[in-house]
Amino acid sequence: MYDNRPYGQNQYKQTSVETADRGRLIILVYDHCIKWCTIAREAIQEGNIVRKATAVHKIQDGITELTCSLDMEKGGEIAQNLRRLYDFYSRHLSEGSLQNSDQHIADVQAMMQSLREAWSQAITNLRQNKEMPAQVTTAYKKSYVSMVG
C-alpha cells in the first residue's frame, strides 16, 4: 500500500520509533492498536469491508508485536497472563470481523485502552523511582517501524 504522508512526517515517525525506549514502544503499539480499532469500528458502521479488513489486520499486527515482545522466562506469570489476554484479543477481533460486530472491536479497544493506561502508569512510576531496568530503557531497532501508519 502506498504511504501518502509527507516524507518529513514519515522520517519523524521512524526516528521516534527507532530512538524510543522499550516502555515507550509498548505504549506506541497500544496507541497503534487503539487507533486502528476506531478505524475498524467506523468502517463497520459505514459498511466498508475493505477498510475494516485493513484495520483489523493492523490491529492483529500490533497484537502480534505485543505477544512477541513478551519474555516468557523473565516475565513469569505476568507474561503468561498477557499472552492469554493477547490471544483473547486476537480471537475476539477475528470473531468481530467475521460478524461485522462493532461491539467486539469496542470490547478489545476498551480493554487495550485500560491496559495501555496501566502500562503508562507503571512506566512513569519506574522512571520517577529511577529503578527502571536497563532492558526497558535501552534503545534498539524495532519492528514497529513496519506498522507506523
N, C-alpha and C positions, 0 to 999 in steps of 0.2 A: 504494500500500500504506500502511496506517495505521501510524504510528510510536507505539507504546505506552509509550515510555520517559517518565519524568517530565520535565516542562518544564525544570527546572533542569539536568538531565543533558544535554538537547539544547542548551541555551544554552551550557553549559560546553564541549561539543564544538565547537560552531560558533565560539565565541570563540577556542578554542585553535587551530583551523584558520586563522581569519582573522588571527591575530597571529603565526603561525609563520613562520620564515624559510624560504627555498626549500629548504635542506638538510633541515630538519625535515619539510617537506611530502613530500619524496621518501620519507623513512622512514615517514611516516604512510600513504602509498599502498601501500608494500610491506607494512606491517603489515595493512592492509585486505585485500590480496590473499591473504596467508598465512592470515589468519583465515578467509576465505571458502573457501580450499582445504580447510581442516579440515572446515568445514561440508559442502562438496560431497562429500568422502570419506565422512563419516558418513552422508549421505543415500544415497549409492550402496550402502553396506553395509546400510542399512535398507530399500532398495528404494523410497525416497521420490523419485519422479521430479520432482515439482513443486519440492521443496526443492532438489534437485540442480540443476535448471534455473535457479532463482533464484540459487543460489550461483555457478554458472558465469557467469551474466550479470554478477554483481557483480565477479567476478574480471576478466572482459573489460573492464568499465568502468574498473577500475584500470589494466589494461594500456594501454587507450586513453589514459588520463590520463598515464601514463609516456611513451608514444610522443609525445603532443602536447607534452610539456614539453621534448623534445629540441630543441636549437638546432643544426640540421644545418650551418649556416655556421660557427659558432664551435667546435662540437664535433668537427668533422673526422672522423677515423677512429673515434674512440671512440663518437661519436653514431651513426655508420653501423652499427657493430657492435652497439650497444644496440638500434637499430631492428630489425636482423635477429633478435636474440635475442627481442625482444618479439613479433615476427611468429611466431617458432617457438613461443613460449608460447601464443599465441592459437590457432595451428593444432593444437598438441598437446592443448590444452584441449578444442577442438571435437571432435577425434577421441575423446578420453576420454569426453566427454559422450555422443556417439553410441554408443559401445561399452560404456557404463557401466563404464569401466575406472578403478578406484581407482588403479592404477599410473600411468596418465597424469597424473592430478591430483597424485599423490605426487611424480612427477618434476618437475613445474612448481613445486610447493611447495618442494621441496628446492633447486632452482636459485634461486628467488626468495629463500629464506632466506639462501643463500650470498651473493647479490648485495646483499641488504639489509645484511648484516654488513660487506661491503666498503664500501658507501656510508657506513655509520655510522662506520667507522674512518677513512675519508677525511675526513669532515666534522669528526670530533674532531681529527684531525691539523691540518687547516686552522685550526680555531679556536685550538688550542694555539699554533700558529705565528703567529697574528694576521695571516695573509695571506689571509683569506677575501675573495674579490672582492665588491664591493658588490651585484652581481646575486644573489648567494647569500644575503646577509643582509637584503635588503630585503623587508619585509612588504608583501603586496598581497592583493587579493581572489582567492580560489582556487575552482576548480570542484570541489575535493574535498568541499566542503560538501554537494554533491548525493549523495555516496557514503557519508557518515557513517552508520554503522548496522551 
